[in-house]
Amino acid sequence: MKTQLLGTSLLFLFGCGLLTSQITDDGWETMFNENDLSGWTTKVYHYEVGDNYADTFRAEDEMIKVRYDKYEGDFNNRFSHLYYDKPFSDFHFKVQYRFVGELYEGAPEYTILNSGVMFHSQDPQTMLKEQDWPISVEIQFLAGVEEGVDRPTGNMCSPGTDVVYEGKIDPRHCIKSTSDTYYGNQWVTAELMVYHDSLVKHIINGKTVLEYTKPQIGGGVANGYDPKMKEDGKLLKEGFIALQSEGQPIDFKNIEIRNLKGCTDPRALNYKKYYEISDKEACNYQ
């Protein structure tokens, strides 16, 4: 990251690997070390967890790149996700992305200039080899294809999930945001404000473009999952975050997250003014 890191390096032992991150004094945690994919786990449709088929995700030039130059044959719906090895509940997430190159030949037409980030996702370790999409909520990234035709970004899509929009569960798989349409390979800043199973906000280039509530398991689209993982109606209070690959090359950089839940009592030693969700049990007074 280009921002100066003010905090102390922390090591997290989670899941199957060692997760290295850095947290600044204002609470921002870097999720990508700009050198390799340490702390991240890949799941590609038709492959076992951890198999980064054909180097789909790669760390280059201080970015995470999604590329298909090593693929062979038909795309075969090899939808892929790169998971950060730590779950979150109440958080503020930021990433910059840009679309590059051409859609892989044979990838579905709808995936042109299309990607996203999944959140409140099931653990990749619970995904089956022939599961196409994780049960999760997605902030979808799109770019303009035809000049003058609106194609907003920062939309919500819901593989195996539902959300409450404008007071009721919305049956649509994707809900459009109110963002502008962005063309070409320009960098776009996307943010998520997520409050456990309550409110979710999508923010594009500093503007809130979509809000909804009560993310929960339900709906369709996801296939090939373990039935035990799909408890329809169960509210999603936390989950994993994953970068998406579905046939379109894309770059991600400046990937950061800030935990919003903690001690909100100013008298406590571990009080942080950026905490928005109170966790009284976390307060330390000695």
C-alpha contacts under 8 A as a table, 3 or more apart, distances in Angstrom:
res1	aa1	res2	aa2	distance
1	M	4	Q	7.75
1	M	30	T	7.44
1	M	33	N	7.64
1	M	34	E	7.17
1	M	62	E	7.85
1	M	253	K	7.94
1	M	254	N	5.63
2	K	254	N	7.79
5	L	22	Q	7.32
5	L	23	I	7.31
5	L	24	T	5.55
6	L	23	I	7.54
6	L	24	T	4.88
6	L	25	D	5.83
7	G	22	Q	6.68
7	G	23	I	5.24
7	G	24	T	4.27
7	G	25	D	5.40
8	T	22	Q	6.35
8	T	23	I	6.51
8	T	24	T	7.45
9	S	20	T	7.64
9	S	21	S	6.26
9	S	22	Q	4.61
9	S	23	I	6.80
10	L	20	T	6.39
10	L	21	S	5.77
10	L	22	Q	5.85
10	L	23	I	7.49
11	L	18	L	7.27
11	L	19	L	6.06
11	L	20	T	4.93
11	L	21	S	6.53
12	F	18	L	6.22
12	F	19	L	4.96
12	F	20	T	6.21
12	F	21	S	7.80
13	L	17	G	6.56
13	L	18	L	4.96
13	L	19	L	5.94
14	F	17	G	6.09
14	F	18	L	6.44
14	F	19	L	6.71
14	F	85	D	6.59
14	F	86	K	6.70
15	G	85	D	6.85
17	G	39	G	6.60
17	G	85	D	7.77
18	L	38	S	7.46
18	L	39	G	6.23
19	L	38	S	6.61
19	L	39	G	4.30
19	L	40	W	7.94
19	L	85	D	6.83
20	T	33	N	7.95
20	T	38	S	7.27
20	T	39	G	6.40
21	S	29	E	6.51
21	S	30	T	5.72
21	S	31	M	6.10
21	S	32	F	7.50
21	S	33	N	7.35
22	Q	29	E	5.41
22	Q	30	T	5.50
22	Q	31	M	7.94
23	I	27	G	5.87
23	I	28	W	5.37
23	I	29	E	4.22
23	I	30	T	6.55
24	T	27	G	5.25
24	T	28	W	5.25
24	T	29	E	6.47
25	D	28	W	7.47
26	D	274	Y	7.31
27	G	258	R	5.47
27	G	259	N	7.01
27	G	274	Y	7.39
28	W	256	E	6.28
28	W	257	I	5.58
28	W	258	R	4.65
28	W	259	N	7.79
29	E	256	E	5.50
29	E	257	I	5.22
29	E	258	R	5.94
30	T	33	N	7.20
30	T	254	N	7.76
30	T	255	I	6.28
30	T	256	E	4.69
30	T	257	I	6.69
31	M	84	Y	7.43
31	M	255	I	5.64
31	M	256	E	5.51
31	M	257	I	7.12
32	F	35	N	7.92
32	F	36	D	7.88
32	F	37	L	7.25
32	F	38	S	7.91
32	F	39	G	8.00
32	F	254	N	7.74
32	F	255	I	6.28
32	F	256	E	7.89
33	N	36	D	6.68
33	N	37	L	7.76
33	N	38	S	7.75
33	N	62	E	7.99
34	E	59	A	6.65
34	E	60	E	7.51
34	E	61	D	7.53
34	E	62	E	4.23
34	E	63	M	6.01
34	E	64	I	7.69
35	N	59	A	5.96
35	N	60	E	7.05
35	N	62	E	6.36
36	D	58	R	7.47
36	D	59	A	5.07
36	D	60	E	7.88
37	L	40	W	5.56
37	L	58	R	7.23
37	L	59	A	6.33
39	G	84	Y	6.12
39	G	85	D	5.49
40	W	82	L	6.35
40	W	83	Y	5.23
40	W	84	Y	4.55
40	W	85	D	5.45
41	T	49	V	7.44
41	T	50	G	5.59
41	T	82	L	5.59
41	T	83	Y	4.94
41	T	84	Y	6.52
41	T	85	D	6.66
41	T	124	P	7.70
42	T	49	V	6.14
42	T	50	G	4.80
42	T	51	D	6.24
42	T	52	N	5.61
42	T	80	S	7.27
42	T	81	H	5.82
42	T	82	L	4.50
42	T	83	Y	6.10
42	T	124	P	7.95
43	K	47	Y	7.05
43	K	48	E	6.73
43	K	49	V	4.77
43	K	50	G	5.92
43	K	51	D	6.63
43	K	52	N	7.11
43	K	80	S	5.71
43	K	81	H	5.38
43	K	82	L	6.50
43	K	83	Y	7.83
43	K	124	P	6.66
44	V	47	Y	5.36
44	V	48	E	7.17
44	V	49	V	7.19
44	V	51	D	7.03
44	V	52	N	6.96
44	V	53	Y	6.97
44	V	78	R	6.10
44	V	79	F	5.93
44	V	80	S	4.20
44	V	81	H	6.43
45	Y	77	N	7.24
45	Y	78	R	5.01
45	Y	79	F	5.47
45	Y	80	S	6.15
45	Y	129	K	6.50
45	Y	130	E	5.93
45	Y	131	Q	6.07
45	Y	132	D	5.15
45	Y	133	W	7.76
46	H	78	R	6.88
46	H	129	K	5.33
46	H	130	E	5.01
46	H	131	Q	7.41
46	H	132	D	7.84
47	Y	51	D	6.35
47	Y	53	Y	7.66
47	Y	129	K	5.34
47	Y	130	E	7.36
48	E	51	D	5.78
48	E	128	L	7.57
48	E	129	K	5.19
49	V	124	P	6.77
49	V	125	Q	6.51
49	V	127	M	7.57
49	V	129	K	7.32
52	N	55	D	5.52
52	N	56	T	6.10
52	N	57	F	6.84
53	Y	56	T	5.93
54	A	68	Y	7.38
54	A	70	K	5.22
54	A	71	Y	5.79
55	D	58	R	6.14
55	D	67	R	7.52
55	D	68	Y	7.94
55	D	70	K	7.11
56	T	65	K	7.96
56	T	66	V	5.54
56	T	67	R	5.28
56	T	68	Y	6.07
56	T	70	K	7.95
56	T	245	S	7.95
57	F	64	I	6.66
57	F	65	K	5.72
57	F	66	V	4.88
57	F	67	R	6.69
57	F	82	L	7.33
58	R	64	I	5.65
58	R	65	K	5.29
58	R	66	V	6.63
58	R	67	R	7.82
59	A	62	E	6.73
59	A	63	M	5.74
59	A	64	I	4.73
59	A	65	K	6.27
60	E	63	M	5.44
60	E	64	I	6.40
60	E	65	K	6.80
62	E	253	K	7.15
63	M	251	D	6.49
63	M	252	F	5.67
63	M	253	K	4.88
63	M	254	N	7.90
64	I	251	D	5.87
64	I	252	F	5.14
64	I	253	K	6.41
65	K	249	P	7.47
65	K	250	I	6.05
65	K	251	D	4.58
65	K	252	F	6.36
66	V	245	S	6.54
66	V	248	Q	7.78
66	V	249	P	5.17
66	V	250	I	5.30
66	V	251	D	6.32
67	R	70	K	7.87
67	R	248	Q	7.81
67	R	249	P	5.19
67	R	250	I	7.37
68	Y	71	Y	5.30
68	Y	104	Y	6.80
68	Y	247	G	7.51
68	Y	249	P	7.19
71	Y	75	F	7.74
72	E	75	F	7.85
74	D	105	E	7.49
74	D	106	G	5.89
75	F	78	R	6.08
75	F	104	Y	7.17
75	F	105	E	7.06
75	F	106	G	5.41
75	F	107	A	5.53
75	F	247	G	7.56
76	N	106	G	7.69
76	N	107	A	7.56
77	N	107	A	6.73
77	N	108	P	7.79
77	N	132	D	8.00
77	N	246	E	7.54
78	R	132	D	7.95
78	R	246	E	6.99
78	R	247	G	7.97
79	F	132	D	6.57
79	F	133	W	7.45
79	F	244	Q	7.80
79	F	245	S	5.81
79	F	246	E	4.64
79	F	247	G	7.34
80	S	244	Q	6.02
80	S	245	S	4.87
80	S	246	E	6.35
81	H	242	A	5.71
81	H	243	L	5.52
81	H	244	Q	4.69
81	H	245	S	6.01
82	L	242	A	4.99
82	L	243	L	5.07
82	L	244	Q	6.59
83	Y	124	P	7.21
83	Y	240	F	6.83
83	Y	241	I	5.77
83	Y	242	A	4.15
83	Y	243	L	6.63
84	Y	87	P	7.79
84	Y	240	F	6.72
84	Y	241	I	5.79
84	Y	242	A	6.15
85	D	240	F	7.43
86	K	240	F	6.41
87	P	120	H	7.94
87	P	238	E	6.60
87	P	239	G	4.88
87	P	240	F	4.48
87	P	241	I	7.13
88	F	91	F	6.69
88	F	120	H	7.55
88	F	238	E	5.42
88	F	239	G	5.66
88	F	240	F	6.39
88	F	241	I	7.88
88	F	259	N	7.60
89	S	120	H	7.61
89	S	194	V	7.31
89	S	195	Y	6.77
89	S	196	H	4.83
89	S	237	K	5.86
89	S	238	E	4.02
89	S	239	G	6.61
90	D	193	M	7.89
90	D	194	V	5.46
90	D	195	Y	4.55
90	D	196	H	5.10
90	D	238	E	7.57
90	D	259	N	6.11
90	D	260	L	5.22
90	D	261	K	5.84
90	D	277	I	7.42
91	F	192	L	7.76
91	F	193	M	6.07
91	F	194	V	5.39
91	F	195	Y	6.72
91	F	257	I	6.71
91	F	258	R	5.50
91	F	259	N	4.58
91	F	260	L	4.95
91	F	261	K	7.53
92	H	191	E	7.06
92	H	192	L	5.59
92	H	193	M	4.67
92	H	194	V	6.45
92	H	257	I	5.59
92	H	258	R	5.12
92	H	259	N	6.63
92	H	260	L	6.93
93	F	191	E	5.37
93	F	192	L	5.02
93	F	193	M	6.65
93	F	255	I	7.73
93	F	256	E	5.90
93	F	257	I	4.35
93	F	258	R	6.49
94	K	189	T	7.17
94	K	190	A	5.84
94	K	191	E	4.44
94	K	192	L	6.66
94	K	254	N	7.43
94	K	255	I	5.82
94	K	256	E	5.25
94	K	257	I	6.22
95	V	189	T	5.87
95	V	190	A	5.51
95	V	191	E	6.54
95	V	252	F	6.81
95	V	253	K	6.20
95	V	254	N	5.52
95	V	255	I	4.55
95	V	256	E	6.52
96	Q	187	W	6.22
96	Q	188	V	5.45
96	Q	189	T	4.40
96	Q	190	A	6.15
96	Q	252	F	5.71
96	Q	253	K	5.32
96	Q	254	N	6.03
96	Q	255	I	7.09
97	Y	187	W	5.48
97	Y	188	V	5.49
97	Y	189	T	6.66
97	Y	190	A	7.79
97	Y	250	I	6.99
97	Y	251	D	5.48
97	Y	252	F	4.57
97	Y	253	K	6.50
98	R	185	N	5.33
98	R	186	Q	5.71
98	R	187	W	4.77
98	R	188	V	6.37
98	R	250	I	5.77
98	R	251	D	5.42
98	R	252	F	6.92
99	F	113	L	6.28
99	F	143	A	7.66
99	F	184	G	7.17
99	F	185	N	5.15
99	F	186	Q	7.57
99	F	248	Q	7.53
99	F	249	P	6.24
99	F	250	I	4.45
99	F	251	D	6.48
100	V	184	G	7.93
100	V	185	N	5.75
100	V	248	Q	7.84
100	V	249	P	5.55
100	V	250	I	5.48
100	V	251	D	7.33
101	G	248	Q	7.63
101	G	249	P	5.94
101	G	250	I	7.94
102	E	248	Q	6.60
102	E	249	P	6.86
103	L	107	A	6.96
103	L	111	T	7.64
103	L	112	I	5.68
103	L	113	L	7.46
103	L	247	G	5.73
103	L	248	Q	4.60
103	L	249	P	6.82
104	Y	107	A	5.65
104	Y	247	G	5.28
104	Y	248	Q	6.34
107	A	111	T	6.94
107	A	246	E	7.47
107	A	247	G	5.44
108	P	111	T	5.61
108	P	112	I	7.73
108	P	247	G	7.72
109	E	112	I	5.91
110	Y	114	N	7.41
111	T	114	N	4.83
111	T	115	S	7.28
111	T	246	E	6.36
111	T	247	G	6.37
111	T	248	Q	6.55
112	I	247	G	7.42
112	I	248	Q	5.91
113	L	141	F	7.95
113	L	142	L	5.61
113	L	143	A	5.42
113	L	144	G	7.61
113	L	145	V	7.47
113	L	248	Q	5.96
114	N	140	Q	7.38
114	N	141	F	5.71
114	N	142	L	4.70
114	N	143	A	6.96
114	N	246	E	7.61
114	N	248	Q	6.48
115	S	140	Q	6.03
115	S	141	F	5.06
115	S	142	L	6.60
115	S	244	Q	5.76
115	S	245	S	6.25
115	S	246	E	6.65
115	S	248	Q	7.18
115	S	250	I	7.68
116	G	138	E	6.49
116	G	139	I	5.60
116	G	140	Q	4.26
116	G	141	F	4.79
116	G	243	L	6.39
116	G	244	Q	5.34
116	G	245	S	7.89
117	V	138	E	5.55
117	V	139	I	5.43
117	V	140	Q	6.58
117	V	141	F	7.95
117	V	241	I	6.95
117	V	242	A	5.56
117	V	243	L	4.69
117	V	244	Q	5.69
118	M	121	S	6.41
118	M	136	S	6.11
118	M	137	V	5.54
118	M	138	E	4.27
118	M	139	I	6.44
118	M	240	F	7.76
118	M	241	I	5.46
118	M	242	A	5.00
118	M	243	L	6.48
118	M	244	Q	7.15
119	F	136	S	5.94
119	F	137	V	5.44
119	F	138	E	6.15
119	F	139	I	7.97
119	F	239	G	6.33
119	F	240	F	5.59
119	F	241	I	4.38
119	F	242	A	6.55
120	H	136	S	5.54
120	H	137	V	6.21
120	H	236	L	6.41
120	H	237	K	7.29
120	H	238	E	5.13
120	H	239	G	3.66
120	H	240	F	5.36
120	H	241	I	6.65
121	S	134	P	6.47
121	S	135	I	5.76
121	S	136	S	4.02
121	S	137	V	6.70
121	S	238	E	7.81
121	S	239	G	4.76
121	S	240	F	4.78
121	S	241	I	6.42
121	S	242	A	7.86
122	Q	126	T	6.97
122	Q	127	M	7.76
122	Q	134	P	6.47
122	Q	135	I	5.82
122	Q	136	S	6.46
122	Q	229	M	7.88
122	Q	239	G	5.97
122	Q	240	F	6.37
123	D	126	T	5.51
123	D	127	M	7.21
123	D	239	G	7.12
123	D	240	F	6.25
124	P	127	M	5.22
124	P	134	P	7.66
126	T	226	D	7.76
126	T	229	M	7.81
127	M	131	Q	6.37
127	M	134	P	7.07
127	M	225	Y	6.38
127	M	226	D	7.18
128	L	131	Q	5.25
128	L	224	G	6.95
128	L	225	Y	5.96
128	L	226	D	6.72
130	E	224	G	5.51
130	E	225	Y	7.63
131	Q	134	P	7.28
131	Q	222	A	7.39
131	Q	223	N	5.61
131	Q	224	G	4.14
131	Q	225	Y	5.20
132	D	222	A	6.34
132	D	223	N	5.81
132	D	224	G	6.60
133	W	159	P	6.49
133	W	221	V	7.74
133	W	222	A	5.02
133	W	223	N	6.75
134	P	159	P	6.81
134	P	160	G	7.52
134	P	222	A	6.63
135	I	158	S	7.99
135	I	159	P	5.59
135	I	160	G	4.75
135	I	161	T	6.49
135	I	217	I	7.37
135	I	222	A	6.53
135	I	230	K	7.58
136	S	158	S	6.50
136	S	159	P	5.91
136	S	160	G	6.51
136	S	161	T	6.25
136	S	217	I	7.90
137	V	156	M	7.22
137	V	157	C	6.20
137	V	158	S	4.91
137	V	159	P	6.58
137	V	161	T	6.59
137	V	215	P	7.49
138	E	155	N	7.96
138	E	156	M	5.61
138	E	157	C	5.04
138	E	158	S	6.16
138	E	159	P	7.85
139	I	154	G	5.51
139	I	155	N	5.62
139	I	156	M	5.01
139	I	157	C	6.62
139	I	202	H	7.25
140	Q	153	T	6.45
140	Q	154	G	5.27
140	Q	155	N	4.95
140	Q	156	M	5.86
140	Q	157	C	6.50
141	F	153	T	4.89
141	F	154	G	5.50
141	F	155	N	6.95
142	L	151	R	6.76
142	L	152	P	6.52
142	L	153	T	4.77
142	L	154	G	7.52
142	L	182	Y	7.96
143	A	151	R	6.42
143	A	152	P	7.22
143	A	153	T	6.73
143	A	181	T	6.41
143	A	182	Y	5.23
143	A	183	Y	5.49
143	A	184	G	7.26
144	G	147	E	6.94
144	G	149	V	7.18
144	G	150	D	6.86
144	G	151	R	5.35
144	G	152	P	7.72
144	G	181	T	5.75
144	G	182	Y	5.65
144	G	183	Y	4.85
144	G	184	G	7.54
145	V	149	V	7.67
145	V	151	R	7.70
145	V	183	Y	7.27
146	E	149	V	5.59
150	D	180	D	7.65
150	D	181	T	5.74
151	R	180	D	7.72
151	R	181	T	5.27
151	R	182	Y	7.89
152	P	155	N	7.18
152	P	176	K	6.90
152	P	177	S	6.27
152	P	178	T	6.65
152	P	179	S	5.14
152	P	180	D	5.55
152	P	181	T	4.83
152	P	182	Y	7.57
153	T	176	K	7.76
153	T	177	S	6.67
153	T	179	S	6.00
153	T	180	D	7.28
153	T	181	T	6.77
153	T	182	Y	7.80
153	T	204	I	7.73
154	G	176	K	7.70
154	G	177	S	5.97
154	G	179	S	6.97
154	G	190	A	7.15
154	G	202	H	6.19
154	G	203	I	7.08
154	G	204	I	6.44
154	G	209	V	7.09
154	G	210	L	7.58
155	N	174	C	6.82
155	N	175	I	5.79
155	N	176	K	4.77
155	N	177	S	4.85
155	N	202	H	7.75
155	N	210	L	7.26
156	M	174	C	5.30
156	M	175	I	5.15
156	M	176	K	6.67
156	M	177	S	7.52
157	C	173	H	5.43
157	C	174	C	4.10
157	C	175	I	6.51
158	S	161	T	4.96
158	S	162	D	6.10
158	S	163	V	7.84
158	S	173	H	5.42
158	S	174	C	6.52
158	S	219	G	7.59
158	S	221	V	7.89
159	P	173	H	7.27
159	P	219	G	7.24
159	P	220	G	6.27
159	P	221	V	5.18
159	P	222	A	5.04
160	G	217	I	6.02
160	G	218	G	5.29
160	G	219	G	5.14
160	G	220	G	5.00
160	G	221	V	6.09
160	G	222	A	5.13
160	G	230	K	7.46
161	T	215	P	7.04
161	T	216	Q	5.51
161	T	217	I	4.20
161	T	218	G	4.26
161	T	219	G	5.21
161	T	220	G	7.23
161	T	232	D	7.93
162	D	169	I	6.60
162	D	170	D	7.05
162	D	171	P	7.50
162	D	215	P	5.90
162	D	216	Q	5.33
162	D	217	I	6.04
162	D	218	G	5.30
162	D	219	G	5.81
163	V	169	I	5.55
163	V	170	D	6.35
163	V	212	Y	6.70
163	V	213	T	6.09
163	V	214	K	5.63
163	V	215	P	4.53
163	V	216	Q	6.25
164	V	167	G	6.03
164	V	168	K	4.88
164	V	169	I	4.17
164	V	170	D	6.00
164	V	212	Y	5.83
164	V	213	T	5.09
164	V	214	K	5.71
164	V	215	P	6.97
165	Y	168	K	5.53
165	Y	169	I	6.06
165	Y	170	D	5.84
165	Y	211	E	7.57
165	Y	212	Y	4.97
165	Y	213	T	6.57
166	E	212	Y	7.28
171	P	219	G	7.61
172	R	175	I	6.53
173	H	219	G	7.90
173	H	221	V	7.78
176	K	210	L	7.87
177	S	209	V	5.22
177	S	210	L	5.14
178	T	209	V	4.90
178	T	210	L	6.74
179	S	204	I	6.84
179	S	207	K	7.87
179	S	209	V	5.49
182	Y	186	Q	7.59
183	Y	186	Q	7.12
188	V	204	I	7.29
188	V	205	N	6.43
189	T	204	I	5.84
189	T	205	N	5.00
189	T	206	G	7.67
190	A	202	H	7.49
190	A	203	I	5.76
190	A	204	I	4.72
190	A	205	N	6.35
191	E	202	H	6.03
191	E	203	I	4.87
191	E	204	I	6.39
192	L	200	V	7.14
192	L	201	K	5.72
192	L	202	H	5.04
192	L	203	I	6.22
193	M	199	L	7.96
193	M	200	V	5.65
193	M	201	K	4.98
193	M	202	H	6.72
193	M	203	I	7.98
194	V	198	S	7.77
194	V	199	L	6.17
194	V	200	V	4.60
194	V	201	K	6.54
195	Y	198	S	5.43
195	Y	199	L	5.31
195	Y	200	V	6.30
196	H	199	L	7.41
196	H	236	L	7.01
196	H	237	K	4.27
196	H	238	E	5.85
197	D	213	T	7.21
197	D	214	K	5.06
197	D	215	P	5.83
197	D	216	Q	7.59
197	D	235	L	5.91
197	D	236	L	5.25
197	D	237	K	4.43
197	D	238	E	7.51
198	S	213	T	5.20
198	S	214	K	4.98
198	S	215	P	7.35
199	L	211	E	7.25
199	L	212	Y	6.02
199	L	213	T	4.46
199	L	214	K	6.69
200	V	211	E	5.68
200	V	212	Y	5.51
200	V	213	T	5.91
201	K	208	T	6.75
201	K	209	V	7.69
201	K	210	L	5.85
201	K	211	E	4.61
201	K	212	Y	6.87
202	H	208	T	5.78
202	H	209	V	5.77
202	H	210	L	5.13
202	H	211	E	6.42
203	I	206	G	5.89
203	I	207	K	5.19
203	I	208	T	4.23
203	I	209	V	5.64
203	I	210	L	7.28
204	I	207	K	5.27
204	I	208	T	6.47
204	I	209	V	6.68
208	T	211	E	7.79
214	K	235	L	6.50
214	K	236	L	7.53
215	P	235	L	6.01
215	P	236	L	5.64
216	Q	232	D	7.39
216	Q	233	G	5.80
216	Q	234	K	5.38
216	Q	235	L	4.12
216	Q	236	L	5.00
217	I	230	K	6.43
217	I	231	E	6.16
217	I	232	D	4.76
217	I	233	G	5.40
217	I	234	K	5.38
217	I	235	L	6.48
217	I	236	L	6.96
218	G	230	K	7.31
218	G	231	E	7.35
218	G	232	D	4.41
218	G	233	G	5.97
218	G	234	K	7.96
219	G	232	D	7.80
220	G	223	N	7.84
222	A	225	Y	7.31
225	Y	229	M	7.15
225	Y	230	K	7.85
226	D	229	M	5.58
226	D	230	K	7.41
227	P	230	K	5.49
227	P	231	E	7.97
228	K	231	E	6.95
231	E	234	K	5.78
236	L	239	G	7.47
245	S	248	Q	6.92
245	S	249	P	7.74
252	F	255	I	7.35
259	N	262	G	7.91
259	N	275	Y	7.34
260	L	274	Y	6.63
260	L	275	Y	4.56
260	L	276	E	5.33
260	L	277	I	6.02
261	K	275	Y	5.32
261	K	276	E	6.07
261	K	277	I	4.48
261	K	278	S	5.94
261	K	279	D	6.35
262	G	271	Y	7.53
262	G	272	K	7.56
262	G	275	Y	5.66
262	G	276	E	7.71
262	G	277	I	6.42
262	G	278	S	5.55
262	G	279	D	4.84
262	G	280	K	7.49
262	G	282	A	6.25
262	G	283	C	7.60
263	C	268	A	7.34
263	C	270	N	6.53
263	C	271	Y	5.11
263	C	272	K	6.83
263	C	275	Y	7.00
263	C	278	S	5.76
263	C	279	D	5.28
263	C	280	K	5.82
263	C	281	E	7.77
263	C	282	A	5.67
263	C	283	C	4.95
264	T	271	Y	5.62
264	T	272	K	6.59
264	T	273	K	7.05
264	T	275	Y	6.17
264	T	276	E	7.35
264	T	277	I	7.49
264	T	278	S	5.46
264	T	279	D	7.22
264	T	280	K	7.54
264	T	283	C	7.92
265	D	268	A	5.66
265	D	271	Y	5.90
265	D	280	K	7.93
265	D	283	C	7.34
266	P	269	L	7.86
266	P	271	Y	5.47
266	P	272	K	7.68
267	R	271	Y	7.25
267	R	285	Y	7.32
268	A	271	Y	5.34
268	A	283	C	5.83
268	A	284	N	5.46
268	A	285	Y	4.86
269	L	283	C	7.42
269	L	284	N	5.61
269	L	285	Y	5.60
269	L	286	Q	7.14
270	N	283	C	6.34
270	N	284	N	5.98
270	N	285	Y	7.98
271	Y	283	C	7.21
272	K	275	Y	5.73
273	K	276	E	7.95
275	Y	278	S	7.18
279	D	282	A	5.54
279	D	283	C	7.28
280	K	283	C	5.54
